[in-house]
């Protein structure tokens, strides 16, 4: 695999930086944008007062002429972050007020004033991204501030440069994502190093090392991900969720789209909302491990692939390049060809960690969203009851294939006790995972399904995400 440079000056996909920015984002905008910064500072208070945002938006100058001459990518990122926060706050404040009164999301404003829309579109063109709140430059990875500058990326040491409510639940919710990505350099390193020297024999022990390293890093990431249950109370998620809803796929909120005044010929535009599905960890491992080859050909998979365009171009190029490489050099078949049981077991462990990531995310959806609101679509505009199940089915089908292959090889080969025990554990849990999937799918087929029954199945089958790691502290290998 070629060692191309995947950077835009803000992100640099590598074993040094992983998927995080190359250094801490700007906390505040330069003084030349002071009116916009003041609005950002006051945003959590402004959105609590019906229609107050309309007055505040009208007082912001059009900074387009200054932005035209701005080339510092960290300033451009901070501007994009500020403008997209303001845009979401302005358009979705009406929907937020309706939700507070009725428990249902209301209608969004459908036209963005030109003093905001023109500079926003200009900044988005300079960054080559869609002009809407995203995961990388705006809400998550480019939005953290360390409380203790010399401290770690622990979510408790992080704050948000921009926020909608400023509540501990919003901060904890999104900063856990940054905390997980602190380990992304190790994960990227595993993917890049696995086939660093293509002249190696396919059974070279270095390859086993990098598969094991990948599996262990994913396990620690999952441990960090589960801290979401502590960082952000699920019953408070809807206090801020409406502000990260996207335009595309959410027709009942935005109708046929949003008009960016004096942009796009004043025709309504549609963009998907900010979502953890725009993160890069699972897409990269889907490609690396071979899970992607088991995606079903359906509209839900099309949604998944569409979300990959909502990333910085340097990250899109990275994912595209590793997809091209591993499509030609699939790990599963290379290991199978040499009856490499140990390598296949670590590959199964990687795939299983993806399952735990996705099934844990699915349990977040059950508790954070479906238990709190009946709205049937996710922030990215995907259907809430089938979206993650589509990917979970793909992962479990691949696990079935891997388990069968490993069992066949183990009839002929002896491996270390430690690795054999790992396989036994992974194999023994498989039937419970399938039973959980089938029981939840059957319940969700009911028009009046009971979300509490859906969640209870996690507990019954001992797969409840929030309790999987109780009483155990893994080796938390720092990035």
N, C-alpha and C positions, 0 to 999 in steps of 0.2 A: 504494500500500500504506500502510495507516495506521501511525502512529508510536506504537503502544501501548507501555506500560511493561511489561517482562518481568522482574520481580524478585521475590524472596522475602526480600530483605535479606541473603542470603548470596551468591546468584548474581544477576547483572544482565546479561541478554543484550543487548549493545550494541556499538557500535564502540569503546567505551572499554575494556570488560572482556571482550568475547567470551564464551567459555564458562567462564572461570576465576572463582573467587570474587572479590568486590570488594576484598578484601585478604587477606593471608596467614592461613590458618586458625590456630586456637590450637594451640600445641605440646603443651600439657598441660591436663588438666582443672583446674578450681578446687579448692582444698584441701578443700572440703566433700565431695569424691568421692575422697579420697586412697586408700582401699582399692582402688577400681577402677583408679586410675592405677598403683598399685604392681603390680597384676596385669598390666596392659598392658606395663609396663616389663620384667617378668620373663617374658612370654609366650614369647619365642624359646627360653628355657631350659626352661620348663615342658613344652612340647609334645614335647620329646625324651625325657621320662620317662613310660613307659606309665601311664595313669590318674592322673597327678599333677594334671591339670587338674580332676578331679572334686573333690579335696580343696580346691584353691584356690578353686573356684567357691563352695563351701559357706561360705567365710569372708567373702564379699562381702555387705554389708548391702543390704537392699531400700531403694533411694533414692527410691522413688515419691513420697513426701510432699514431698521437696525439689523434685523435677522438676515436680510439679503447679504450683508457683509460679515456675518458671523460664520466662522469655520472651525471653531473649537468644538470637537465632538462632545465633550463633557458639558459645555454650555448648551449645545443643541439638545442633548439628551434631557437636561434639566428643564429646558423650555418645553420640549415635547411632553414630559411628565406633567408639568404645570397646566399646559393647555388642555391635555386630555382629561385631567381631573376636573378642570373647570367645565369642560364640555359635558362630561357625564353628570356633574352636579347640576348644571343648567337644564339639560334635557330630561333628566330622570327625577328631579325634585318633585314634580307633580305626581309621578308614580309612587314616590316615597310617601308623600302626604296621604295619598289614598290608602296605601298599605297600613299606615299607622291608624287610620280611622276604621277600615273595614277588614283588614287581613288579606286583601287581594291587591295585586299590583295594578296601579292605574295607568293612564295613558301618558306617554312622554311628550315633551315639546318637540315639534317636528321641523323647526327651522333654527339654525344656529347663526347669530348675528355676525356680520362680516368682520367686525373688529376682533373677533375670536377666530372665525373660520379661515380667513385669509392667512394670518400668520401661522395657524395650526397646519394648514395644508402645505405652506412653504417649509416649515420645519420637517414635516413628515416626508416631503420630497427630498430634502437634504439627507435624511437618515434612511430613505428608501423603505419606508414602512407605511402601513395604512393609518389614516388620521383618526384613530380611535384608541381608547385606553387599552394597552396591551400588557402582557406579563413581564416582558424583558425590560424595556426602556421606561415603563411607567409605573405599574402597580407593585411589582415585586423586586426583581433582581437589581434594578436600577433605582431603588427607593429606600434603601436601608441607611441608617446612621448608627454608628457604634456609640453607645453611651460612654463606655470606657474605651478610649481610642486604642489602648494597648491590650484590651481584652479580646476574648474569642468571639466567634460567630454564634455562640449560644443565643437562642431567640430571646432569652431574658436580658441580654446585653444589647439588643437591637431596638431601634425606634424607626418610625417612618418619616421621611422628609415631607411627604404629602399624605393626607388621609381624608376620609370622608367624615368619620365620626370621631376619630382619635381615641376611641375606647380601647381598653386593654384587649378586648376580644378581637377587634379588627387588627390591631398591631400583632397580637400573638398568631392570629390566623395566617397572615401573609409572611411574617418573619420566620415562621417555621420552615417555609419554602427556601428561604435564604440559608437557614441553618443546615438543611439537608444538602444544599448545593455547595456548602463548604467542602464536602467530600468529593465533589465532582472532578477535581483534578486527578484523584486516584482512579476514578472510573474511566475517564478519558485515556489515562495512561495505559490501563489494561487493554482497551480497544486498540490503541495505536501500537502497543508493544507486542501484542499477540502474534502478529505477522510482520514484525520489524525486519527480519531477515528471511526472505522467502527461500533462500538456499538451504535453510534448516530442513532436516527430515520432518515429516509431518508428525512424527511421534516424539519430537524433541521435548525433553522435560521442561524447558523454559515455557512451552505453551501451557503445560499443566499449571505452572506457577501463576501465569497471568489469568487463567480461568479461575483458579482458586482465589486469587487476589480480587478479581471482579465479583465473585460470589460473596466473599467476606465483606467487601465494601458495600454491596447491595444490602446485605443483612444489617449492617450498621445504619445505613440510610433508612431502612424500614424501622429500626428502633427509634431513630430521630423523628420519623414521620408520625409515629404513634404518640409522640408528645403533643400532637395537635389536640388530643382530648383534654390535656391540661392547659394548653396555651390559650385556647379559645372555646368558651362554653357554647355547646351546640344550640342551646335554646336562644342564644343572642345573635346567631349568624344573620338572621334576616333584618337585624338593625342596620346593616350596611350592604347586604347582598344586592339589593335592587340597583345600586349605583355601579355595579360591575356587569350588569346585563348588557348584552350586545344588541345591535340593530337587527342583523341577519338572523332569521329563525325565530324572532320574537315579534311576530306580526301584530299580536294583540296589544303590544305596548307601543310599537313604532309604526304600525301600518305598513305602507310601502317604502318607508325609509326616512332618512334625515336629509334636509336641504342644507348644504353648506353655502350660505349666501355669498354670491359673487365667485363661486368655485363650481367646477364640474357643470358649467352651463346651467346652474341652478336646478339640476335634476337630482331627485332623491338618491341617496347612496345607502348601501347596506354593508356593514362590516360585523364580523363575529365579535363577541364580547371577551373580556379578560377571563381566562380560565387556567387552572393548573394543567389542563391538557396541552397547553402551549409550552410547558416545561420540556426539557430536552433529555432528561435521564432515561425515561422509559422508551421514548422513540429510538434513542441510540442503542439501548439494549435489545429492543425488538429486532432491530436490524442486525446487530452483532451476533445475537444468539440464534437467529433464524425464525423467531416467532412471527415475523412479518409475512413469511411464506404461508402461514396458516390463517391469515385474515380471510374471512369469507368475502365473496364478491357481492356486496350489497350497499345500500345507501348509507348505512351506518359507518361502514369502512370508508366510504367516500367522504363523509364528514371528518373522519379522523385524518385523512390525507389532506383535506382542505385546511385544517388547522395548522398544518406544517408550513403553510405560507405566511402564517402570523408569527414569524420569527425574524430576527436580524438576518440579512442576506449571508453574512459570513457563517452563521450557524446552519442555514439552509444548505450552503455549499458543502459544509462538513458532513452533514447527514446524507447528502446526495452522493458524495464521494465514497463514504463507507458502505452505502447501499450498493453502489456499482461494484465495489471490491468484493463484498461478502456474498453478493448474488453469484459471482463467478467462483468464489472460494468458500462455499458454505462449511462452517465448522462441523456441523453434525455429520456430514458425509465424509469429511476428512478423518474424523475420529472413528467413524464406523468402518471405514476402509481398512484401518489398522487394528480393529477390535480393541480400541483404547477405552476400556471400561472406566478407568479412573477419570479420564477426560470427559467422558459422557456423563458421569455422575456429577462432576462439578458443573457441567453444562446444565444438567437437570436442576441443580441447586440454584443456578442463575435464573432459570425459567421460573422456578418455584418462588423466588424472591419477587419476580415480576407479578406472579399471581397474588402474593401477599400485598404488594403495592396496590394492585388494581382492586382486589377484594376489600382491602382496607379503605380505599377511596370510595368504593361502592357503599360501604358501611357509613362513611362520612355523609354520603348523599342521603342515605336512609334517615340518619339522625339530624343532620344539620339542615337538610332541605325538606324532605318529604314529610317529616314529623311536624314541620312548622308551617308549611304552605302547600296548597293544592296545585299551584302553578306547574304545568307539565313539562317545562323546558328549562334546560340548564343555561348558565350565563353565556355559553358559547352558541346557544341556539339549538342544541341537540336534544332529542327526546329523553326525558329523565329516567324512564323505566326500562329502556332497552339499550341505551348507549354503552354503558360499561359492561353489561352482560355480554354484548357482542364481542368485546375484546377478551373477557374472561373465558368464554367458550373457546376462543382460538388458543389461548394459553394452555387450557386443560387438554385440548386435543393434541397439542405438541408434547405435553407431559406424558400422555398415554403412549405416543410413539416412542419417546425416549425410554420409558420404563420397559416396554417390550424389548427394545434393542439391548438394553443393559442386561436384562434377565437372560437373554439368549447367550450373550458373551460370558456371563458369570457361570454358566453351565460348563464352560471350557477353561476358564481362567481363574486364578486365585489372586485376590487383591488384599491390600492391608485391611486390618480389622477396623481401623478408624473410618476409612472410606466406605467399607461395606456397611458399617452401622449408619452412616449418613444416608446411604441408599435405602436401607431398610426403613428408616424414619420417613423419608420422602415418599416411598411406595405405600407405606401403611396409611398415610394421611390422604392419599389420592381419592379413595372411595368416599370419604367424608366431604371432600370438596365437590365431588360430582353430585352427591345427595343434596348438599346445600344449594347448589345451582338449580337443580331440577325442582326442588320444593319451592324456592323463591319464584322461579319462572311460572310455576303453576298457580301460585297465589296471585301473582301480578296479572294473570289472564282475566281475573275477575274484575268486572267493572267497578265494583265497590270493594276493592282489595283493602286489606287491613295492614297498614305499614308496620304496626307493632308486631303482628304475627310474622311478617317478613324479617324483621330484625331479630325476633326471638329465635329464629332458626339458627342464627349465628351462635347463640348461647348454647342451644341444645346440642349442636354438633361440635362444640368446643373450638369454634373458629372466630369467636368474638375478638375483633381487632384490638379493642382497648384493654383486654386482659391477657393477650398472648405473651407479653413479656414481663408480667408481674413476678417479682421475686428474682429477677435475673438482670445482671448488668453485663452487657457484652463488652468486648475490647473495643473501645471507642477510638479507633485510629484516626488521628487528626490529619487534615489535608496538609 
